[in-house]
Amino acid sequence: MAITTKSNLDQLVSSAQNGDRNAFSELVRIHSLGVRNVVYRVCGNRQMAEDAAQEAFIRAWTKLSSYSPKVSFKSWLYRIAVNAALDMLRKEKRILPNALEDLKLRDINPTPEAMLASTERADLIAKALSSLSDASRTVLILREYEELSYNEIAETLEIPMGTVMSRLSYARKLLKEKLAVALFASAEDKNG
Amino acid sequence: MAKHILDSLGAYLDGELRGRELKKVETHLSKCELCAEEYASLKSLSEILEEAPLPDFSSPDRFAADVVLRLPRKEMTSIRSKVLEVGWWLAPVGLIAIWVFLGITNLLNDTLLIANEFGFLNSTATSLISSANPDAIWSARLGNFGFLAGNNLQWARTVEAFTRTTASHILWQLSIAVLYLIWIAVSWVRHEHRGFGKSIEG
């Protein structure tokens, strides 16, 4: 398996900018999981995520000439991916159920078994995430799931570092509130 | 007890603090129960978020193959856009070249006319200048038809010659300046619209 160094990546980007489809294919292969993870977390739907990720890479291909190495290719690509995912959500008119309402309904009469079931928990988390605003959710996803630094998030979303910090803080506070009843208490108990 | 550091806990959790700020948060957390609890809850939130699994996506190779199949052809448009781009950036150079060329041509023309006035040119050059110099056509015609004569004709010839040369100078310089300003404006608009990915803002 080939080792992908930064200079290799730069070379691939440069070749792709000159119209080399094989180089771009390699870039797609390298970033496919990261991009699909991000768009899945934003969309909350597997099929939508696959479509949005493909759309993101096609947009990246057509806009490659405007890419400048002043920002990292990953940040540039993730910016396109996040926008493709949000566009997809708008196009599909947010077919996901209202997460907050869903949480409340489930909390009326929870059974311990149901609450502890991992799929149930995962479902609740995904829905709580999707109930956040686009701006808050995106920052949180890039930090928590992609583990981007604040600087990388700022670069990706083209916002100041201070805004990254405030959005992240707000998103965490809101998510904690949304998850508090259903999940947070049990998780804290588990952690002791 | 020192002031609570709740605002710094997120950055601490994310490994974004360095040096004195990091030390300050660590020291405070070892003493303050409230901040320690808040930090534990943030950590728990991160752990809970990790519980949301990812679906089974297709393999990167297969995904890349699917994407490449959908890529639009780019080679031709790429070359065309490069030519257009180079042409765009050469446009102001062309405008300046036209400005210099016309300026030199007019300067030479004026110099030759003055030289001719003072009789420094031979007969061949004089005939060339007078055939290429349509400065006073209308006043000459008015003179031929008897509408102007004497001092009036001379005055009309001078005014027509001045208007033709000066007005044309002003007109072409103004045209080049307007074209240049349009180029700057379009360049600025293109630059403003080049960035994308700001749709999640606001």
Interface residues (C-beta under 8 A of the other chain):
Chain A: N18 G19 R21 F24 S25 E26 V28 R29 I30 S32 L33 R36 N37 Y40 R46 A49 E50 A53 Q54 F57 I58 W61 T62 K63 S65 S66 R79 I80 V82 N83 L86 D87 S118 R121 A122 I125 A126 L129 D134 A135 T138 L140 R143 E144 Y145 S149 Y150 L157 E158 I159 M165 L168 S169 R172 L175 K176 L179 L183 F184 A187 E188 N191
Chain B: D7 G10 A11 D14 E16 A40 S41 L42 S44 L45 S46 E47 I48 L49 E50 E51 A52 P53 L54 P55 F57 S58 P60 D61 F63 A64 A65 D66 V67 V68 R70 L71 P72 K74 E75 S78 S81 R194 G195 F196 G197 K198 S199 I200 E201
